[in-house]
Amino acid sequence: MCTLPAGITPLDSNIEFFGNPQSFGKVYWISEGKTRFFKELPLNIFDDLRDELASDTKALKGLRLMGITSEDDQLEQYNYCNRGRLSATPDITITGKMSKEYIECGKRGQCPGENKVCSPLCINESRITFREFECLKLIGHGLSYKKIMAEMGFRRETAVNSLVARLRDKLQCTTLVEIALKVRELELV
């Protein structure tokens, strides 16, 4: 079943943010079937987003570590890192409820703002590490234990077995197929 992104139809007044990975940090939004630049948000929503960022001292510190000092640029980057994935779940509902989501920006494992600015991936209230996420993507693409081992540079089967066992526990799955289905359900691949 194909699910449309929030805000994509003319009758959907929810707001869905999305970012362009080629222009890291640039954010657009969709509502009522129209795509707009981040800076074109209604003032009341801008104020709510500014208040949210102002209360997140850890994120502000992370943004400075990333070299982002302008308040407007910080706000846009913060929303890219927390709401930049196009999905069916609205980032801001018509009632004003704001939610964050995990996004795979391509800079995980090397970004100075990681887990300070962005939302870490949590599944079933368990935090997923960068290495575990790499493994999840490989499982989601249908790779076998041996291929996962080769792709991730493991020399022993026990290492990949241990990693997959942790993922089975965190995802509450018993097989690679169940993990792959969960990865696809969560839109991680």
ABEGO torsion letter per residue (X at the ends): XBBBBBGABAABABBBBBBBAABBGBBBBBBGGBBBBAAABBAAAAAAAAAAAAABAAAAAAAAAAGBABAAAAAAAAAAAAAABBBABBABBAAGBBBBBBBBAGABGABAABGAABBBBBBGGBBBBAAAAAAAAAAAAGBBAAAAAAAAGBABAAAAAAAAAAAAAAAGBABAAAAAAAAAAAGAX
